[in-house]
Amino acid sequence: MGEPVNFNRARGSSSLLVRFSVGLAGFIVFSAAMFAQTVDKKAILKQARQSYYSLKSEGLAEFGCTLEPNWDALLADLKKTDPTAAAAAVRKLNQLHFQMTFVPGSDAKLTHNELSAENATMADGLKQVYSGMEQMTVGFFQTWTAFVLSPSFPEPESDYQLEDLGTTYRLTYKEGAATDVVTTMGKDLVISSLKVNTKEFQSTIWPQFTRTPKGFLLSGYQATYAGATPAETTELHIVIDYQLAGGFQVPKKMNLKGSYGGSPFDVEVAFTNCQAH
């Protein structure tokens, strides 16, 4: 006769087998879900990157324009208090000629002619105009290119977190070692906010887009930049009109309102004689 069956051991082995089977099934389901989630994350990011107009994808090598500030609008407050001085200032400033050149991968470059100054006060004023125009131009294109030159998203194979929050997605990643980026976008993949935090500053951008046959194109944005002190805080509201130059979408006019350190400003700049290739 064979060895007697130990029913307690058999029941234990059976129970172990059941638990193992259930655990294995759960592991398979979990692994499949994780795999599907990874595929979905990559697919969503790829689709998002393809949903925006991209000058890089269009093949832009360089473009340049003449920048023409609306000095009348900029000096509107002075015109109310001293119209004679405002008119003289506008005549002087209209002699300025600004030329902007942009090459992908670098900051915009601004050049200008030098105006003769009648006194030290005017010389200091012109220096502030030159510096202010350069800072405004470089700053504008740094933000503009983040949305128009190439998609404002990490590579699908890179390290990031993409969370489904129900009606929106939240994308979290790093640029370099010290910059944290959080992007919020709708299920239609339109970016609603972009937060960038470093040790030096914190910024939040709320972009607006228009639909074009080649993807979403930045039409304006609101932004807050907070530095180390209140004097370094900037509030911006920008509206952008476009034109075609060499087959590329480039700015035609920019309206910029806001404040820096609590001091308000209102600037309108036209982009004329644009060349792109």
Backbone bond lengths (Angstrom), bond angles and torsions (degrees), N, CA, C in turn:
res aa  C-N    CA-C-N  psi(-1)  N-CA   C-N-CA  omega(-1)  CA-C   N-CA-C  phi
1 M - - - 1.457 - - 1.520 109.14 -
2 G 1.320 112.47 152.38 1.459 115.77 -178.95 1.503 111.77 -77.74
3 E 1.290 115.77 176.17 1.459 122.16 179.08 1.511 109.75 -68.37
4 P 1.355 117.69 135.15 1.460 120.39 179.84 1.525 110.65 -58.10
5 V 1.304 115.40 144.16 1.478 120.48 -179.93 1.513 109.56 -80.28
6 N 1.310 116.45 128.34 1.470 121.44 174.85 1.513 107.57 -88.16
7 F 1.338 115.98 100.32 1.464 119.69 -174.54 1.531 111.96 -67.35
8 N 1.296 116.87 -32.40 1.471 118.17 177.49 1.530 110.73 -63.56
9 R 1.358 114.41 -43.81 1.464 117.94 178.21 1.525 110.63 -65.10
10 A 1.344 114.88 -40.32 1.469 119.18 -179.42 1.514 110.48 -62.65
11 R 1.366 114.26 -43.88 1.474 116.70 179.73 1.521 110.46 -64.38
12 G 1.333 115.92 -38.12 1.459 119.05 179.02 1.511 111.77 -64.96
13 S 1.334 115.17 -42.47 1.461 118.86 179.41 1.515 110.57 -64.41
14 S 1.340 115.32 -40.23 1.461 119.25 179.53 1.512 111.26 -64.01
15 S 1.337 114.51 -43.07 1.467 119.14 179.11 1.524 110.79 -62.88
16 L 1.338 115.27 -40.75 1.465 120.17 177.99 1.510 111.32 -62.09
17 L 1.350 114.60 -41.60 1.459 120.18 -179.67 1.521 111.14 -64.04
18 V 1.356 115.44 -41.01 1.476 119.59 178.52 1.520 110.43 -62.75
19 R 1.367 115.20 -46.92 1.473 118.01 179.96 1.519 111.51 -62.22
20 F 1.329 115.48 -39.87 1.466 119.73 178.25 1.521 110.85 -62.46
21 S 1.360 115.70 -43.22 1.465 120.22 -178.60 1.520 110.84 -64.14
22 V 1.363 114.97 -44.27 1.469 119.18 178.92 1.522 110.79 -63.18
23 G 1.350 114.21 -43.30 1.459 117.82 178.46 1.506 112.84 -62.51
24 L 1.330 116.22 -41.78 1.456 121.31 179.17 1.518 110.67 -63.07
25 A 1.349 115.84 -42.79 1.463 119.75 178.92 1.520 110.49 -62.34
26 G 1.361 114.72 -42.77 1.460 118.45 178.73 1.515 111.97 -62.93
27 F 1.335 116.08 -40.98 1.462 120.37 178.78 1.519 111.51 -61.93
28 I 1.354 114.58 -41.64 1.468 119.24 -179.94 1.526 110.70 -63.71
29 V 1.369 114.80 -44.60 1.471 119.00 179.20 1.523 110.16 -62.91
30 F 1.364 116.24 -44.28 1.464 120.69 179.77 1.529 111.37 -61.74
31 S 1.332 115.96 -44.87 1.463 120.63 -179.94 1.520 110.80 -63.31
32 A 1.330 116.07 -41.67 1.465 119.81 179.18 1.520 110.68 -63.80
33 A 1.351 115.99 -40.20 1.464 120.09 179.46 1.517 110.80 -65.50
34 M 1.335 116.27 -42.87 1.458 120.11 178.65 1.512 111.09 -63.75
35 F 1.318 116.89 -41.09 1.464 121.37 178.82 1.517 110.07 -63.69
36 A 1.347 116.05 -44.14 1.463 120.02 179.73 1.519 110.33 -63.39
37 Q 1.369 115.75 -40.20 1.449 119.83 -179.86 1.523 110.35 -63.07
38 T 1.336 117.18 -42.90 1.460 120.79 178.75 1.524 110.89 -61.82
39 V 1.321 116.20 -44.39 1.463 120.16 178.98 1.514 110.24 -61.98
40 D 1.365 116.97 -42.99 1.458 121.17 -179.50 1.524 111.00 -63.15
41 K 1.334 116.78 -43.55 1.459 120.45 179.72 1.521 110.57 -57.56
42 K 1.307 115.85 -48.00 1.466 119.75 -179.52 1.519 111.08 -65.62
43 A 1.322 116.32 -40.47 1.460 120.36 -178.54 1.522 110.36 -65.37
44 I 1.345 116.68 -42.10 1.460 120.75 179.68 1.525 110.35 -63.89
45 L 1.336 116.54 -44.14 1.462 120.16 -178.78 1.522 111.19 -66.49
46 K 1.318 117.04 -40.29 1.466 119.91 176.94 1.524 110.89 -61.97
47 Q 1.331 116.07 -43.16 1.461 120.13 179.41 1.522 110.69 -64.52
48 A 1.341 116.03 -40.31 1.463 120.03 178.96 1.525 110.68 -62.59
49 R 1.313 117.08 -44.01 1.463 120.85 -179.28 1.528 111.66 -63.18
50 Q 1.329 116.38 -30.21 1.459 120.86 -179.08 1.528 112.79 -86.21
51 S 1.341 116.72 -5.63 1.456 120.39 -174.54 1.528 113.46 -90.49
52 Y 1.339 117.82 -4.17 1.457 121.62 -175.00 1.523 111.50 -115.24
53 Y 1.341 114.21 145.25 1.460 119.85 174.65 1.522 109.01 -63.14
54 S 1.325 116.76 133.94 1.457 120.84 -175.54 1.528 110.45 -133.90
55 L 1.323 116.37 114.69 1.462 120.39 176.39 1.521 111.39 -64.08
56 K 1.325 116.30 -30.78 1.466 119.74 177.90 1.518 110.07 -65.02
57 S 1.337 116.51 -45.88 1.465 120.09 178.71 1.522 111.69 -65.95
58 E 1.337 115.99 -30.52 1.463 120.42 178.94 1.526 111.93 -74.91
59 G 1.339 116.51 -13.78 1.457 120.39 176.01 1.514 115.39 93.85
60 L 1.336 118.55 22.13 1.463 120.59 -179.89 1.523 111.15 -63.44
61 A 1.329 116.13 131.26 1.463 121.42 175.25 1.525 111.14 -103.98
62 E 1.351 116.52 -34.90 1.459 120.57 -177.19 1.522 109.05 -171.96
63 F 1.319 115.92 149.17 1.460 118.19 167.53 1.524 109.65 -148.81
64 G 1.321 114.72 155.52 1.450 120.62 -179.03 1.512 110.73 -145.44
65 C 1.321 116.49 151.80 1.460 122.32 -179.03 1.525 109.62 -145.68
66 T 1.321 114.56 159.66 1.456 120.96 166.24 1.522 107.66 -86.24
67 L 1.335 117.05 133.29 1.460 121.05 178.48 1.521 109.47 -101.52
68 E 1.319 115.62 125.77 1.463 121.18 -177.99 1.525 109.86 -121.99
69 P 1.335 117.47 96.62 1.470 119.98 177.14 1.523 110.82 -68.97
70 N 1.319 116.32 147.83 1.453 122.39 174.64 1.525 107.43 -87.35
71 W 1.326 115.93 90.66 1.456 120.04 -175.23 1.528 111.60 -67.46
72 D 1.325 117.44 -31.42 1.474 119.97 177.88 1.524 110.25 -59.74
73 A 1.331 116.31 -44.77 1.462 119.84 179.77 1.525 111.43 -67.85
74 L 1.319 115.57 -38.18 1.460 119.79 -178.55 1.525 111.78 -66.39
75 L 1.324 116.83 -32.55 1.467 121.25 -177.80 1.526 111.82 -103.01
76 A 1.315 116.47 25.13 1.472 120.74 -177.12 1.524 111.74 -59.56
77 D 1.341 117.94 -40.63 1.463 120.39 -179.67 1.519 111.47 -66.57
78 L 1.341 116.92 -39.92 1.459 120.20 178.25 1.524 111.32 -64.59
79 K 1.337 116.78 -35.60 1.468 120.94 179.41 1.525 111.13 -61.49
80 K 1.337 116.17 -30.96 1.467 119.11 -179.70 1.524 111.78 -72.47
81 T 1.336 117.00 -34.92 1.461 120.67 -175.58 1.521 113.11 -95.86
82 D 1.329 116.97 -33.02 1.474 120.86 -178.38 1.524 108.89 -147.56
83 P 1.333 117.62 78.32 1.470 120.69 -176.41 1.524 113.77 -60.20
84 T 1.320 117.30 -31.45 1.469 119.96 -179.86 1.520 110.72 -66.63
85 A 1.341 116.44 -46.52 1.463 120.65 178.98 1.528 110.69 -65.39
86 A 1.335 116.17 -38.16 1.463 119.78 179.51 1.523 110.92 -64.30
87 A 1.327 116.98 -42.52 1.464 120.42 179.80 1.522 110.91 -63.81
88 A 1.334 116.98 -40.13 1.467 120.82 178.87 1.531 110.11 -65.49
89 A 1.323 116.59 -40.71 1.467 120.42 179.75 1.525 111.15 -65.19
90 V 1.325 117.33 -41.07 1.462 121.07 179.47 1.519 110.49 -63.67
91 R 1.356 116.61 -42.14 1.475 119.59 178.72 1.522 110.60 -60.56
92 K 1.314 116.39 -39.91 1.465 120.65 -179.68 1.528 110.52 -69.01
93 L 1.325 116.11 -47.33 1.456 120.29 -175.98 1.525 112.44 -68.72
94 N 1.309 117.12 -26.72 1.470 119.58 177.55 1.526 112.42 -67.37
95 Q 1.326 116.69 -12.09 1.465 120.29 176.25 1.533 111.54 -82.43
96 L 1.332 116.01 -9.15 1.461 120.04 178.98 1.522 110.23 -77.92
97 H 1.332 115.90 141.92 1.464 121.39 177.57 1.532 108.06 -131.08
98 F 1.326 115.18 115.32 1.463 121.47 179.95 1.522 109.60 -105.26
99 Q 1.334 115.64 132.61 1.457 121.68 176.66 1.523 109.09 -121.03
100 M 1.340 115.43 124.56 1.461 121.17 -179.00 1.521 109.98 -108.71
101 T 1.345 116.05 137.83 1.458 122.21 175.41 1.520 108.56 -128.72
102 F 1.320 115.43 133.85 1.460 119.85 179.44 1.519 110.11 -127.55
103 V 1.340 115.50 128.46 1.462 122.88 174.93 1.529 106.96 -122.43
104 P 1.342 118.66 126.77 1.466 120.18 179.90 1.518 112.03 -52.95
105 G 1.326 115.16 135.37 1.452 120.55 179.43 1.506 114.01 98.17
106 S 1.336 117.57 -4.20 1.460 120.37 178.85 1.523 109.38 -141.56
107 D 1.320 116.21 167.32 1.461 120.30 178.88 1.525 110.73 -71.52
108 A 1.315 115.73 154.69 1.459 120.60 174.73 1.524 109.04 -62.94
109 K 1.333 116.24 144.75 1.463 121.90 179.19 1.528 108.62 -111.40
110 L 1.322 116.12 134.02 1.460 121.29 -179.44 1.521 109.50 -121.81
111 T 1.310 116.36 126.48 1.464 121.96 175.56 1.530 108.65 -120.13
112 H 1.329 116.45 159.65 1.466 120.25 -178.64 1.523 109.88 -158.30
113 N 1.306 115.65 161.40 1.459 120.50 172.91 1.526 109.36 -80.89
114 E 1.322 116.50 162.13 1.462 121.68 179.97 1.525 109.03 -103.15
115 L 1.323 116.72 128.06 1.460 121.30 177.14 1.520 110.43 -94.13
116 S 1.301 115.98 144.76 1.462 119.84 176.24 1.526 109.27 -74.07
117 A 1.314 116.21 141.61 1.466 121.37 -179.37 1.521 109.87 -108.03
118 E 1.326 115.69 137.54 1.459 120.66 -177.72 1.524 112.60 -80.81
119 N 1.330 116.02 -20.10 1.465 119.93 178.97 1.536 109.11 -158.57
120 A 1.335 115.33 175.35 1.463 120.18 -176.87 1.534 111.72 -64.83
121 T 1.319 116.63 -35.52 1.466 119.70 -179.87 1.523 110.71 -63.93
122 M 1.342 116.11 -43.33 1.457 119.90 178.51 1.522 110.73 -66.73
123 A 1.327 117.43 -38.00 1.466 120.96 178.91 1.524 110.72 -61.43
124 D 1.341 116.52 -43.66 1.460 119.89 177.95 1.521 110.88 -65.02
125 G 1.330 116.30 -39.17 1.459 120.38 178.72 1.516 112.02 -62.96
126 L 1.342 116.69 -41.46 1.466 120.00 179.24 1.527 111.27 -66.63
127 K 1.332 116.75 -38.15 1.465 119.63 177.15 1.518 110.92 -60.19
128 Q 1.335 116.00 -39.84 1.464 119.67 178.67 1.521 110.98 -66.86
129 V 1.326 117.32 -35.81 1.467 120.70 177.74 1.523 109.93 -65.98
130 Y 1.330 116.84 -46.34 1.470 120.40 179.34 1.537 110.19 -59.20
131 S 1.349 115.72 -49.04 1.461 120.52 -177.18 1.527 111.01 -65.29
132 G 1.335 116.81 -42.42 1.452 120.84 -179.08 1.514 112.47 -63.87
133 M 1.324 116.91 -41.69 1.462 120.48 178.45 1.525 111.26 -64.83
134 E 1.336 116.09 -39.98 1.459 119.19 -179.82 1.527 110.62 -66.25
135 Q 1.328 117.28 -46.41 1.455 120.24 -179.79 1.526 111.25 -62.64
136 M 1.332 116.92 -41.86 1.456 120.71 179.82 1.518 111.12 -64.10
137 T 1.324 117.24 -43.60 1.460 121.41 -178.00 1.524 111.50 -66.16
138 V 1.330 116.54 -48.01 1.462 120.44 -179.72 1.531 110.01 -63.00
139 G 1.332 116.99 -44.89 1.458 120.51 -179.35 1.514 112.62 -63.64
140 F 1.330 116.57 -42.39 1.458 119.91 179.03 1.526 111.32 -60.98
141 F 1.320 117.11 -46.88 1.465 119.64 -176.91 1.522 112.56 -71.60
142 Q 1.334 117.94 -26.92 1.463 119.11 174.50 1.518 110.80 -62.56
143 T 1.324 117.20 -42.12 1.463 120.48 177.87 1.524 111.12 -75.00
144 W 1.312 116.93 -43.82 1.465 121.87 -177.25 1.525 111.39 -59.68
145 T 1.326 116.84 -45.20 1.465 119.64 -177.65 1.524 111.97 -67.70
146 A 1.360 117.23 -25.57 1.465 119.88 178.44 1.526 111.66 -63.55
147 F 1.344 116.68 -20.96 1.460 120.38 -179.84 1.525 113.45 -112.88
148 V 1.329 117.84 -23.21 1.464 120.17 -171.70 1.529 113.03 -111.18
149 L 1.321 117.50 -32.81 1.468 118.54 -179.34 1.517 110.78 -67.43
150 S 1.327 116.23 -49.82 1.461 122.19 177.22 1.522 107.47 -149.55
151 P 1.310 118.32 159.64 1.465 120.52 -176.13 1.525 112.80 -57.19
152 S 1.325 115.19 139.66 1.464 120.85 -178.80 1.524 110.91 -84.13
153 F 1.338 115.42 56.24 1.460 121.83 -178.28 1.533 109.06 -140.38
154 P 1.326 117.34 153.14 1.474 119.50 174.46 1.523 110.52 -72.56
155 E 1.314 115.93 166.74 1.459 120.29 175.88 1.533 109.68 -66.49
156 P 1.326 118.48 141.93 1.470 120.82 -178.23 1.522 114.18 -56.68
157 E 1.336 117.54 -28.39 1.466 120.66 -178.87 1.524 112.71 -89.96
158 S 1.331 118.10 0.89 1.462 120.65 -176.38 1.532 110.86 -86.55
159 D 1.330 115.33 -174.79 1.470 121.15 -176.81 1.524 109.44 -92.05
160 Y 1.320 117.93 119.14 1.467 122.84 -179.70 1.522 108.35 -161.83
161 Q 1.336 114.81 168.29 1.450 121.58 174.03 1.532 108.08 -122.08
162 L 1.322 116.21 130.84 1.464 121.27 177.12 1.525 107.93 -123.60
163 E 1.337 115.55 113.48 1.460 121.23 -177.16 1.523 110.91 -107.88
164 D 1.299 116.41 136.74 1.456 122.62 174.60 1.521 107.26 -92.23
165 L 1.347 116.79 111.61 1.457 121.39 -177.21 1.524 112.40 -99.73
166 G 1.321 116.67 15.36 1.456 120.62 179.11 1.505 112.12 102.53
167 T 1.336 116.83 -74.47 1.469 120.89 178.52 1.525 112.05 -100.59
168 T 1.320 116.56 -9.63 1.465 121.02 -179.05 1.520 110.71 -138.97
169 Y 1.332 114.94 166.82 1.462 122.57 169.91 1.524 108.02 -111.76
170 R 1.334 115.95 145.56 1.456 121.06 172.80 1.519 108.44 -120.48
171 L 1.327 115.52 121.35 1.460 122.93 -177.52 1.526 108.67 -110.10
172 T 1.330 116.61 123.62 1.456 121.87 -176.75 1.522 109.48 -124.92
173 Y 1.331 116.42 130.60 1.459 120.23 179.24 1.523 110.42 -161.89
174 K 1.311 116.46 175.60 1.464 122.51 178.53 1.522 110.36 -114.83
175 E 1.308 115.24 145.50 1.457 121.54 168.81 1.516 106.63 -112.40
176 G 1.323 116.17 110.08 1.449 119.15 -172.22 1.519 109.88 72.56
177 A 1.318 115.87 -159.05 1.462 119.38 -175.80 1.518 113.06 -93.06
178 A 1.336 118.07 -18.79 1.464 119.24 -169.54 1.522 114.68 -123.69
179 T 1.318 118.48 7.54 1.461 120.51 -178.24 1.524 110.33 -116.79
180 D 1.326 115.83 120.77 1.457 122.01 178.73 1.521 109.46 -101.82
181 V 1.333 115.61 131.59 1.458 121.24 -177.61 1.526 109.46 -123.80
182 V 1.330 116.09 132.02 1.469 121.94 175.58 1.529 107.68 -128.10
183 T 1.333 116.29 118.66 1.457 122.52 179.83 1.518 109.61 -113.17
184 T 1.323 116.00 131.23 1.458 121.57 174.89 1.523 108.32 -112.29
185 M 1.330 116.96 132.04 1.465 120.66 178.94 1.523 109.66 -143.37
186 G 1.335 115.28 154.19 1.442 120.57 179.11 1.515 111.73 -76.83
187 K 1.329 115.28 176.24 1.459 119.70 178.80 1.533 110.87 -69.24
188 D 1.355 116.88 -14.31 1.460 120.08 173.16 1.521 111.42 -85.53
189 L 1.360 116.14 3.62 1.468 124.95 175.90 1.530 113.32 73.57
190 V 1.336 117.32 13.58 1.461 121.14 175.12 1.526 109.19 -82.81
191 I 1.318 116.66 124.68 1.460 121.85 -179.25 1.527 109.65 -69.41
192 S 1.328 116.77 129.11 1.460 120.91 177.79 1.527 112.06 -103.68
193 S 1.325 117.30 -27.62 1.466 119.62 176.50 1.515 110.24 -155.67
194 L 1.321 114.66 152.44 1.464 122.39 177.96 1.518 107.39 -137.91
195 K 1.334 116.55 117.64 1.459 121.65 179.93 1.523 109.46 -110.03
196 V 1.317 115.54 131.67 1.461 121.91 179.22 1.526 108.48 -127.13
197 N 1.318 116.53 122.59 1.463 121.30 -179.05 1.519 110.91 -123.27
198 T 1.324 115.53 130.14 1.463 122.50 172.39 1.528 107.76 -132.46
199 K 1.324 116.90 179.78 1.459 120.16 176.80 1.523 111.03 -68.27
200 E 1.339 116.68 -28.26 1.457 121.13 -175.05 1.521 113.46 -86.39
201 F 1.337 118.21 -32.24 1.458 119.75 -175.95 1.520 110.95 -157.75
202 Q 1.322 114.55 164.39 1.452 122.77 172.96 1.529 107.74 -127.77
203 S 1.308 116.53 137.08 1.459 119.36 -179.91 1.515 110.82 -139.51
204 T 1.318 115.06 148.47 1.455 122.00 173.52 1.519 108.08 -132.87
205 I 1.315 115.68 129.79 1.467 121.76 179.86 1.519 108.45 -119.72
206 W 1.341 114.91 132.37 1.459 121.32 175.36 1.527 107.57 -113.86
207 P 1.329 117.93 94.52 1.467 120.51 -174.07 1.531 112.23 -83.21
208 Q 1.342 114.86 156.92 1.468 122.02 171.00 1.529 107.55 -122.89
209 F 1.318 115.83 147.85 1.461 121.04 -176.13 1.524 110.91 -133.27
210 T 1.328 114.81 154.69 1.460 121.58 168.52 1.523 107.59 -114.75
211 R 1.328 115.20 149.86 1.465 119.96 178.63 1.517 109.43 -84.75
212 T 1.308 116.83 131.89 1.461 122.41 174.69 1.526 107.42 -126.92
213 P 1.325 117.61 164.36 1.468 119.04 177.62 1.525 113.53 -59.11
214 K 1.345 117.05 -18.87 1.455 120.33 -178.95 1.527 112.86 -108.77
215 G 1.335 116.27 15.73 1.456 119.54 175.28 1.512 113.49 118.06
216 F 1.337 115.49 176.09 1.454 121.48 -179.23 1.536 110.25 -67.06
217 L 1.337 115.62 132.34 1.462 121.72 -178.57 1.522 108.77 -119.98
218 L 1.330 116.52 128.97 1.457 122.19 -178.68 1.529 110.25 -59.22
219 S 1.341 116.97 122.83 1.457 121.17 -179.91 1.520 112.40 -110.64
220 G 1.321 116.53 -6.28 1.459 120.90 178.26 1.509 109.93 164.15
221 Y 1.320 115.10 176.28 1.461 119.13 177.07 1.519 110.75 -166.57
222 Q 1.315 114.00 155.16 1.449 121.73 167.28 1.520 106.96 -108.73
223 A 1.322 116.42 147.98 1.460 118.77 -176.64 1.517 110.96 -152.53
224 T 1.316 114.26 150.62 1.463 122.33 173.18 1.518 107.76 -128.51
225 Y 1.342 115.77 127.71 1.459 121.85 177.46 1.530 107.34 -120.39
226 A 1.323 116.75 119.78 1.462 121.28 -179.17 1.515 109.37 -114.77
227 G 1.327 115.92 119.23 1.455 121.13 178.11 1.516 111.65 -94.37
228 A 1.309 115.78 -156.23 1.464 120.63 -176.63 1.523 112.06 -72.57
229 T 1.332 117.72 -26.93 1.463 121.79 -178.15 1.529 109.47 -130.53
230 P 1.343 117.52 159.40 1.467 120.11 177.15 1.530 113.32 -56.98
231 A 1.332 116.86 -28.56 1.466 120.48 -179.56 1.523 111.73 -66.77
232 E 1.329 117.17 -16.69 1.460 120.98 -179.00 1.527 112.42 -100.17
233 T 1.325 117.00 7.50 1.457 121.18 -178.93 1.533 110.43 -81.53
234 T 1.313 115.88 131.45 1.464 121.40 -179.89 1.527 109.52 -124.68
235 E 1.332 115.63 134.65 1.463 122.52 173.51 1.524 107.48 -116.54
236 L 1.340 116.72 131.38 1.460 120.65 -176.25 1.523 111.62 -131.02
237 H 1.324 115.01 146.22 1.461 121.95 169.62 1.525 106.06 -139.79
238 I 1.325 116.37 112.51 1.465 121.62 -172.22 1.526 110.69 -122.90
239 V 1.327 115.38 135.70 1.466 122.76 174.08 1.528 107.56 -119.46
240 I 1.339 116.65 134.41 1.467 121.62 -175.01 1.525 110.47 -123.29
241 D 1.341 115.96 127.97 1.466 121.80 169.51 1.525 108.05 -104.32
242 Y 1.339 116.37 152.24 1.463 120.76 -173.85 1.525 112.45 -120.45
243 Q 1.327 113.28 162.47 1.458 123.00 173.29 1.526 108.10 -145.26
244 L 1.322 115.83 161.10 1.463 120.34 176.02 1.527 109.46 -94.09
245 A 1.324 115.85 131.17 1.465 122.30 174.71 1.515 107.07 -134.64
246 G 1.311 116.46 115.04 1.456 120.16 -177.80 1.515 112.80 62.89
247 G 1.334 116.84 24.01 1.460 120.79 -178.46 1.519 114.23 87.04
248 F 1.350 118.02 2.17 1.464 122.34 -178.43 1.526 110.51 -108.59
249 Q 1.332 115.86 145.51 1.457 121.24 174.54 1.528 108.76 -79.10
250 V 1.344 116.46 115.60 1.465 121.49 177.80 1.526 108.31 -131.18
251 P 1.327 118.08 159.34 1.473 119.58 -178.00 1.531 112.80 -60.68
252 K 1.319 114.72 143.24 1.464 122.39 173.74 1.523 110.30 -108.66
253 K 1.321 114.74 -39.94 1.460 119.79 178.04 1.521 109.03 -151.90
254 M 1.331 115.19 144.30 1.452 121.41 178.19 1.521 108.95 -128.46
255 N 1.330 116.28 126.49 1.456 121.77 172.68 1.522 107.90 -108.20
256 L 1.298 116.97 122.46 1.454 122.07 -174.83 1.522 109.54 -126.25
257 K 1.322 115.35 119.24 1.457 121.30 175.05 1.519 108.57 -123.47
258 G 1.319 115.42 152.55 1.453 117.61 177.74 1.504 112.07 163.28
259 S 1.337 114.63 -156.57 1.455 120.54 179.43 1.518 109.21 -150.45
260 Y 1.315 114.67 152.30 1.462 121.15 175.70 1.515 107.46 -130.57
261 G 1.339 115.77 117.95 1.458 119.18 -177.48 1.518 112.91 59.40
262 G 1.338 116.00 27.52 1.464 120.39 179.79 1.514 114.21 92.29
263 S 1.330 118.31 -10.76 1.472 121.65 -179.90 1.528 109.53 -91.15
264 P 1.337 118.59 121.51 1.468 120.68 -176.28 1.528 112.54 -76.79
265 F 1.326 116.20 155.59 1.456 121.79 173.65 1.522 109.00 -148.31
266 D 1.325 115.16 156.66 1.465 122.02 -178.79 1.522 106.45 -147.77
267 V 1.321 116.73 110.77 1.464 121.61 -173.41 1.521 109.92 -127.23
268 E 1.315 115.85 138.41 1.465 121.74 173.22 1.526 107.68 -125.50
269 V 1.315 116.54 126.76 1.475 121.33 -177.37 1.525 109.25 -128.47
270 A 1.333 116.67 130.61 1.460 122.20 175.09 1.523 108.92 -99.49
271 F 1.337 116.58 141.66 1.460 123.12 176.68 1.527 106.75 -106.26
272 T 1.312 116.37 110.91 1.473 120.29 -175.41 1.537 110.24 -121.87
273 N 1.338 114.56 166.23 1.479 121.31 178.39 1.525 111.92 51.88
274 C 1.324 116.55 40.31 1.471 120.29 -175.77 1.519 111.58 -76.68
275 Q 1.306 115.93 138.30 1.445 124.26 175.80 1.518 108.64 -127.59
276 A 1.336 116.84 133.93 1.463 119.95 -179.53 1.519 109.98 -142.69
277 H 1.301 115.99 146.93 1.471 120.57 176.20 1.534 109.36 -152.62
